[in-house]
Amino acid sequence: MNKTMYVLSIVAGIFLPLGFLTGLLGVIVGGIPGTDSKSAFALFCILLIGVAVLQLWVFKRKRWL
């Protein structure tokens, strides 16, 4: 039971910030950064991948994974 909760906590720790960023920029309002740029989506995807890699690196460094 403890191992299962630990794994779920790690998964939530990885996906909650990513979900927050995608939800923040997924709201349809005026003034969203990058609406005029054609490469904004690609840059945002690269940012999300970078955040995930950074989180995994921190988790491995702290020996949580």
Secondary structure as GFF3:
##gff-version 3
##sequence-region A 1 65
A	DSSP	alpha_helix	2	26	.	.	.	ID=ss1
A	DSSP	alpha_helix	40	61	.	.	.	ID=ss2
###
